Amino acid sequence: PDGAGLEQQGLGWKSTYGVGKGPDTITSGLEVIWTKTPVQWSHNYFEYLFKYDWELTKSPAGANQWVAKTNDEIIPDAFDANKKHKPRMLTTDLSLRFDPVYEKISRRFLENPDQFADAFARAWFKLTHRDMGPKTLYVGPEAPTEDLIWQDPIPPVNYQLIDDKDAAAIKEEILKSGIDASKLVSTAWASASTFRGSDKRGGANGARIRLSPQKDWKVNNPAQLSQVLATLEDIQKRFNQSGKTVSLADVIVLAGVAGVEKAARDAGVNITVPFTPGRNDATQEQTDVESVGYLEPLADGFRNYGTSHGTVKQEHLLVDRAHLLTLSAPELTVLMGGLRALNANYDGSALGVFTSRPGVLTNDFFVNLLDNNTEWKATGEDTFEGVDRKTGAKKWIASRNDLIFGAHPELRAVSEVYGSADGAQRFVKDFVAAWDKVMNLDRFDLKKGNKTAARL
């Protein structure tokens, strides 16, 4: 450790007690042993747990632990081959026998060693692979073929993917449906933004936004979501009756593409948003409701959802969300400005919608945020009101999520690029690139160079 003398060269703390190692090793103070074969798999743990009665004792350091009521000294010493010890356990170990719920589980494992070995193997595999993502990321001949529900399985794509002509036709049908571009964008964002780079869960693939629990999350505005999904499902059904197949997951992303392209056209910019087909739809049976429930965001500043919690302010939670989405500072900034212009707040509020043309992909958010003629005043812990400096007339309302882009030096520097007189075109271009990134965060099949799906 750093506190040791230079001569120790970072090799660790050198104990001066006894010989400093072996039987003189200083540990936590808890010293328990329960197996006759410490480097070999055995069933000793459950056997001894139920075989013996136990009495409270003290470790050599004075910590409370338990020793078997027996004269059997059957556990080998860690350092002296000629010494044996009685089995010893911790209170947490004994709870597996004396707690009425855990006792049933432990006794079943005691009586069924094969079940225990299988359960341990599965639990160990889950522990060591929990942050690895779906099975599409497996590498090597020992990869299991079984679908495990904690990996959020998605059925393989066993049909021919749509081409660019099909995608254009579906986008046209979506726009004909009359759904506002802002609602199309909100739905696609809600579907894709569940992704977490930390453990590679979430994302648009699987279309779990239509399933429990995601369809009922407050951040997803369930009433609006159900209406949009019903329309998109109808479009999907009609397309699939033509003899071709498209997943709802792809239709949801296409809806976002259509919404962004329309909003850009309304701003006078013609741009094609990339789209990569190949997603499929998970079923409710393939979805662990409790486990997926942990993906529900405490806050999503991109949609102005959530409040500050003590010293953890809205803007901190926004940066955390951006980090989970693997976004850079410019990507965070351009997405925030675009989503505000597109009127994509979770509840349809005007917070941060600094534009007279909501639903149009303009750089108005940055232009008006950086306007020195606006004076901001707090109206609550997380809310502000912007008024004209001269007249005092109310102009805008904002959250901490919004104003941080004018207050934080680095974020303001990026905001000034997009809010400048010549920043509108770059803003749209960069927004589309960042949008496409988020829509494909969980497309690991693309990242591995899969040739079955081509960018349209």
DOLUM-638917 format. One record per residue (C-alpha): residue in one letter; x, y, z. Coordinates in steps of 0.5 Angstrom, whole numbers, plus 500, padded with zeros to 3 digits. Layout:
<sites>
AXYZ ...
</sites>
This chain:
<sites>
P500500500 D502507499 G503508506 A509503507 G516505507 L519506500 E523500501 Q517496501 Q516497494 G509497494 L509489496 G504490501 W504491509 K509487512 S507484519 T512484525 Y508479529 G511473530 V514470523 G509475520 K505469515 G503462516 P500461523 D502468525 T498472519 I493477522 T486477519 S479479520 G479476527 L474471524 E477464523 V472458521 I473452517 W468447515 T471442510 K476436510 T478438503 P479445502 V482445495 Q477440493 W469440492 S465437497 H459436501 N462438508 Y459444509 F452442509 E453435512 Y457439518 L452444518 F446439520 K450434523 Y453438529 D450442535 W454448535 E456453541 L458460541 T466461542 K471466541 S476467535 P483468537 A482475536 G476475540 A470475535 N464471536 Q464465532 W461458533 V464451534 A461444533 K459440540 T464434538 N470431540 D472430533 E478434530 I477432523 I479439519 P486440517 D490445520 A492450514 F499450516 D501444520 A499437517 N500434524 K494438527 K487438526 H481442529 K473442530 P469445525 R467452526 M462457523 L459464523 T452466525 T451467518 D452460516 L448457522 S442462519 L442457513 R440452518 F436455523 D432460519 P425457517 V426459510 Y433458509 E433451512 K428448507 I433450502 S439448505 R436441507 R434440500 F441441498 L444437504 E439431501 N440432494 P448434492 D447433485 Q442439485 F446443490 A452442485 D448444479 A445450483 F452453485 A454452478 R449456475 A449461481 W457462479 F456463472 K451468473 L456472478 T461471473 H457473467 R452478470 D455484466 M457481460 G450482456 P446477452 K449471449 T450474443 L457476446 Y459469448 V466467445 G469460445 P467453445 E465452452 A459457451 P452454454 T447454449 E441455454 D437461454 L438464461 I432469463 W437473467 Q440475460 D434478458 P433473452 I431475445 P429470440 P433469434 V431473427 N429467423 Y426471417 Q429476411 L430483414 I427489411 D430493405 D431500404 K424500400 D421497406 A423501411 A421507407 A414504406 I414503413 K416510415 E411513410 E405509414 I408511421 L407519418 K401518415 S398515422 G398522425 I402521431 D406527433 A413527431 S415528438 K411522441 L414518435 V421520438 S419520445 T417512444 A423510441 W428514446 A424510452 S425504448 A433505447 S435509453 T434503458 F441501455 R446500461 G453500459 S455497465 D452491464 K450491457 R442490459 G436494456 G436497449 A431497444 N432490442 G426486444 A421491444 R420490452 I417497452 R411494451 L411489456 S411489464 P414492467 Q417498462 K410499459 D407502466 W413506468 K412513470 V418516466 N415512460 N408516460 P404510460 A397513457 Q401516451 L405510450 S400505450 Q396509444 V403510440 L404502441 A397501439 T398505432 L405502431 E403495432 D397496427 I402498422 Q407492423 K401487423 R399490416 F406490413 N407483416 Q401481412 S404482406 G408476406 K414480409 T416480416 V418486421 S419486428 L415491433 A422493436 D425495429 V418499427 I419503434 V426505432 L423506425 A418511428 G424515432 V427515425 A421518421 G420523427 V427526427 E427526419 K420530419 A422535425 A429536421 R425537414 D420542418 A427546420 G429546413 V434541413 N434534409 I437529412 T437521412 V437518419 P441511419 F437505420 T439498421 P434492421 G435486425 R432487432 N426482434 D421482440 A422478446 T416475450 Q413476457 E415469459 Q422471457 T422477461 D424477469 V419483471 E423483478 S430484475 V428488469 G424493474 Y431495476 L432498470 E427503471 P431510471 L431514478 A431520473 D432521466 G434528465 F433527457 R426527458 N426532464 Y424526469 G426526476 T428530482 S434532486 H436527492 G439531497 T446533495 V445529489 K442534484 Q438533477 E445534473 H449529477 L443524475 L443526468 V451525467 D450518470 R445517465 A449519460 H455515462 L450509462 L449510455 T456511454 L455518451 S461523450 A460531453 P458533446 E453527445 L450529451 T449536449 V447535442 L442530445 M439534450 G438540445 G435536440 L430532445 R428539448 A427542441 L423536439 N418537445 A420530448 N419531456 Y416525459 D410529461 G409534455 S411540460 A414546457 L421545462 G427547457 V423547451 F426554449 T423555442 S417557439 R417551434 P416545439 G417539435 V422542430 L429540430 T432547431 N438549435 D433554439 F435551445 F442553445 V440560442 N435562447 L439558453 L445563451 D441569450 N444574455 N437578455 T434572459 E435573467 W434566471 K430566478 A429559482 T422558483 G423551487 E429546488 D429544481 T425549477 F427556474 E423561471 G427566465 V424573464 D426579460 R432583463 K429589461 T421588462 G421582467 A416579462 K416571463 K420567457 W421560459 I421555465 A427550466 S430545470 R437544473 N438539467 D437545462 L441550466 I447546467 F448547460 G449554460 A453554467 H458548467 P464551463 E465545459 L458544457 R457551455 A463551451 V459545447 S453549447 E456555444 V458551438 Y451549437 G448555439 S452560434 A449563428 D452557423 G451552428 A444549426 Q446545420 R452542425 F447541430 V442537426 K448532423 D451531430 F444530433 V442524428 A449521429 A448521437 W441519436 D443513431 K448511437 V443510442 M438506438 N444501436 L447501443 D445494444 R446491437 F452487439 D451483433 L453489429 K459490433 K461483432 G461484424 N455480423 K454481416 T446479416 A444486417 A446491413 R446499414 L440502410 
</sites>
